[in-house]
Amino acid sequence: MCDRDGSFYRNLSRRGFLGRGAGAAAAIALPAHLAALLAPSPAAAATTTLKATHGSGFCNMGIFLAKERELTKADGVELDFVVTPSNTEITTMFGAGLVDMSMIPYSNFMTLYDAGAPVRIVAGGGVEGCIIVAREGINSAADLKGKTFGTFQADTLEVLPYDYLKKAGMSFRDVEVKYLDTSPELAQAFMAGALDAICHIEPYASQCVMGRKGAKVLSNGTDVYGKGYSDCVLAVRTPLLKSNPAAVKAVIKALFVAQSQAEADKAAALRDTVGKYYKTSMEAAIDASAKQPIVVDQRDQTSFIIARGASMQELGYVKKAPDAGAFDWSLLEAVIAENKSLYAGLKLKAA
């Protein structure tokens, strides 16, 4: 299955993805539309400004709240988001060293680490929330045979359906995979009837269930991975870890504060993020809000992430699974030690 699926996927532009993503760890000629996103912020003064990319799911809520509520400013750090046109360009910009950090699916991180990019996972973003949604009449993995399936390349939203089908004795050869570029685009394609099934993140998965009559959830990932599985992580370039660890600690601390605030008042967190960051209705966001919580301390997910490297190998994205060297939990542990009451009050954490 490994070689067969890998060969199959290279015919579906996997090489093109790697060229734009992991290959961007080397010097690249940046497209003009991305270069324009990197203009210095006029607000950058005495504070340290860190450029960051992010995704679009609830696993990013912590960093969204840190930005919106300026949770890093007390420690002399300002977050400057670089919003990219597509999911692939998140990986491209981070791998090329054009931003300092990224809230990124662990799978996309693997492509960069495997290519030799100087990047490390330093904290978590969110857990669970990867959802396989299917149209009416599809009730099991077997029913997906021959059907169209939408997802993103090298994303956790590709790894879950791959593992889901594999558990059922199937493979990606049994479905017609369609790759899309953005979360709203994937959701709209499903709700419009252009796709039979998708794997999506929250809150878009809930939006899809609500937005297409008869749609249902086939898997929320826990049936494949168990509860609390990692989805996205905070990854940082190693030169920044060495040159300004205090700035990285400020961001990790802000994520802990954001998690604490969201756990205490989810409604306020949704008001601050739905519309600006989540292109979905408040109704869908409220329904989805408990399905993908913020979890910054994901030290207990180290083995899970490493194990997913086998699927990424079989898919043809990496030559080998990541090792323990892909993680640097030292700054997270320092933040915990310096903010014991904050950490003790969190509902979800590794320890």
Long-range contacts (C-beta under 8 A, 24 or more apart in sequence): 1-166, 1-171, 1-314, 2-313, 2-314, 4-171, 4-173, 5-171, 5-172, 5-173, 5-314, 5-315, 5-316, 6-314, 6-315, 6-316, 7-316, 8-172, 8-173, 9-172, 9-315, 9-316, 10-316, 12-177, 12-179, 13-153, 13-179, 14-153, 14-315, 14-316, 14-317, 17-88, 17-153, 17-154, 17-317, 18-111, 18-115, 18-317, 20-88, 20-89, 20-91, 20-92, 21-88, 21-91, 21-92, 21-95, 21-108, 21-111, 21-112, 21-154, 22-91, 22-95, 22-111, 22-112, 22-114, 22-115, 22-117, 22-317, 23-95, 23-115, 24-91, 24-92, 24-93, 24-95, 24-96, 25-95, 25-96, 25-97, 25-112, 25-115, 25-116, 25-117, 26-96, 27-96, 28-92, 28-96, 30-96, 30-98, 33-85, 34-84, 34-85, 34-89, 34-92, 34-93, 34-98, 37-82, 37-83, 37-84, 38-82, 38-98, 41-78, 41-80, 43-78, 44-78, 44-80, 46-76, 47-73, 47-76, 47-77, 47-78, 48-76, 48-77, 48-78, 48-244, 48-247, 49-77, 49-78, 49-79, 49-80, 50-77, 50-78, 50-79, 50-80, 50-100, 50-101, 50-240, 50-247, 50-251, 51-80, 51-81, 51-82, 51-98, 51-99, 51-100, 51-101, 52-79, 52-80, 52-81, 52-82, 52-99, 52-100, 52-101, 52-102, 52-103, 53-81, 53-82, 53-83, 53-84, 53-90, 53-93, 53-94, 53-99, 53-101, 53-102, 53-103, 53-104, 54-81, 54-90, 54-102, 54-103, 55-87, 55-90, 55-103, 55-104, 55-105, 55-183, 55-201, 55-232, 56-87, 56-182, 56-183, 56-184, 56-201, 56-204, 56-277, 56-278, 56-279, 57-126, 57-129, 57-183, 57-201, 57-202, 57-203, 57-204, 57-231, 57-232, 57-292, 58-126, 58-129, 58-201, 58-202, 58-203, 58-278, 58-288, 58-289, 58-291, 58-292, 58-293, 58-294, 59-103, 59-125, 59-126, 59-127, 59-129, 59-201, 59-231, 59-232, 59-292, 59-294, 60-103, 60-125, 60-126, 60-232, 60-277, 61-126, 61-258, 61-262, 61-269, 61-273, 61-294, 62-103, 62-125, 62-126, 62-255, 62-258, 62-259, 62-262, 62-294, 62-296, 63-103, 63-125, 63-234, 63-251, 63-255, 63-258, 64-258, 64-272, 64-273, 64-277, 65-258, 65-261, 65-262, 65-269, 65-272, 65-273, 66-251, 66-254, 66-255, 66-257, 66-258, 68-272, 68-273, 68-276, 69-258, 69-261, 69-272, 71-253, 71-254, 71-257, 71-258, 72-250, 72-251, 72-253, 72-254, 75-246, 75-247, 75-249, 75-250, 75-253, 75-254, 76-247, 76-250, 77-247, 77-250, 77-251, 77-254, 79-251, 79-254, 85-181, 85-182, 86-181, 86-182, 87-152, 87-153, 87-155, 87-181, 87-182, 87-183, 88-153, 88-181, 91-154, 94-119, 94-235, 94-237, 95-119, 97-237, 97-239, 100-236, 100-237, 100-240, 101-234, 101-235, 101-236, 101-237, 101-240, 101-248, 101-251, 102-234, 102-235, 103-232, 103-233, 103-234, 104-232, 104-233, 104-234, 104-235, 105-154, 105-155, 105-156, 105-157, 105-231, 105-232, 105-233, 106-156, 106-230, 106-231, 106-232, 106-233, 106-305, 106-308, 107-154, 107-155, 107-156, 107-158, 107-159, 107-308, 107-312, 107-317, 108-154, 108-155, 109-233, 109-235, 109-322, 109-326, 110-154, 110-308, 110-309, 110-312, 110-317, 110-318, 110-321, 110-322, 110-326, 111-154, 111-312, 111-317, 111-318, 112-235, 113-322, 113-326, 114-317, 114-318, 114-319, 114-320, 114-322, 117-237, 118-237, 118-238, 118-239, 119-235, 119-236, 119-237, 119-238, 120-235, 120-236, 120-238, 120-241, 120-326, 120-327, 120-328, 121-233, 121-234, 121-235, 121-305, 121-326, 121-327, 121-328, 122-234, 122-235, 122-236, 122-241, 122-248, 122-252, 122-327, 122-328, 122-329, 122-331, 122-332, 123-233, 123-234, 123-252, 123-255, 123-296, 123-297, 123-298, 123-331, 123-332, 124-230, 124-232, 124-233, 124-234, 124-295, 124-296, 124-297, 124-298, 124-301, 125-231, 125-232, 125-233, 125-234, 125-255, 125-294, 125-295, 125-296, 126-231, 126-232, 126-292, 126-293, 126-294, 126-295, 127-228, 127-229, 127-230, 127-231, 127-292, 127-293, 127-295, 127-298, 127-301, 127-348, 128-220, 128-221, 128-222, 128-227, 128-228, 128-229, 128-231, 128-291, 128-292, 128-293, 129-201, 129-202, 129-205, 129-220, 129-221, 129-231, 129-288, 129-291, 129-292, 130-156, 130-157, 130-160, 130-199, 130-200, 130-201, 130-220, 130-221, 130-229, 130-231, 131-199, 131-200, 131-201, 131-202, 131-205, 131-206, 131-217, 131-219, 131-220, 131-221, 131-291, 132-160, 132-161, 132-164, 132-197, 132-198, 132-199, 132-217, 132-218, 132-219, 132-220, 133-190, 133-197, 133-198, 133-199, 133-200, 133-205, 133-208, 133-209, 133-215, 133-216, 133-217, 133-218, 134-196, 134-197, 134-215, 134-216, 134-218, 135-190, 135-193, 135-196, 135-197, 135-212, 135-214, 135-215, 136-213, 136-214, 136-215, 136-216, 137-214, 138-196, 138-197, 138-216, 138-218, 139-216, 139-218, 140-168, 140-218, 141-165, 141-167, 141-168, 141-170, 141-218, 142-168, 142-170, 144-170, 144-174, 144-175, 144-196, 144-197, 144-218, 145-170, 145-174, 145-175, 146-174, 146-175, 146-176, 147-175, 147-176, 147-196, 147-197, 148-175, 148-176, 148-178, 148-194, 148-195, 148-196, 148-197, 149-175, 149-176, 149-177, 149-178, 149-195, 149-196, 149-197, 149-198, 149-199, 150-177, 150-178, 150-179, 150-180, 150-186, 150-189, 150-190, 150-195, 150-197, 150-198, 150-199, 151-177, 151-178, 151-179, 151-180, 151-186, 151-198, 151-199, 152-179, 152-180, 152-181, 152-186, 153-179, 154-312, 154-315, 154-317, 156-231, 156-232, 157-199, 157-200, 157-201, 158-199, 158-315, 159-308, 159-311, 159-312, 159-315, 160-199, 160-219, 160-221, 160-224, 160-225, 161-199, 162-311, 162-314, 162-315, 163-224, 163-225, 163-308, 163-311, 164-218, 164-219, 164-224, 166-311, 167-224, 172-315, 183-279, 184-279, 187-211, 187-280, 190-215, 201-231, 201-292, 202-288, 202-289, 202-291, 202-292, 203-274, 203-278, 203-280, 203-284, 203-285, 203-287, 203-288, 203-289, 204-280, 204-284, 205-288, 205-291, 206-280, 206-284, 206-285, 206-287, 206-288, 206-291, 207-280, 207-281, 207-284, 207-288, 210-283, 210-284, 210-287, 211-284, 220-291, 225-304, 228-295, 228-300, 228-301, 228-348, 229-301, 229-304, 230-298, 230-301, 230-304, 230-305, 231-292, 233-298, 233-305, 234-296, 241-328, 241-331, 245-331, 248-331, 249-331, 249-334, 249-335, 252-296, 252-331, 252-332, 252-335, 253-335, 253-338, 253-339, 253-342, 255-294, 255-296, 256-296, 256-335, 256-339, 256-342, 256-343, 256-346, 257-342, 258-294, 259-294, 259-295, 259-296, 259-346, 259-348, 260-342, 260-345, 260-346, 262-293, 262-294, 263-293, 263-294, 263-346, 263-347, 263-348, 293-348, 294-348, 295-348, 295-349, 296-332, 296-346, 296-349, 297-332, 297-336, 297-343, 297-346, 297-349, 297-350, 297-351, 298-350, 299-329, 299-332, 299-350, 299-351, 300-350, 300-351, 301-350, 302-327
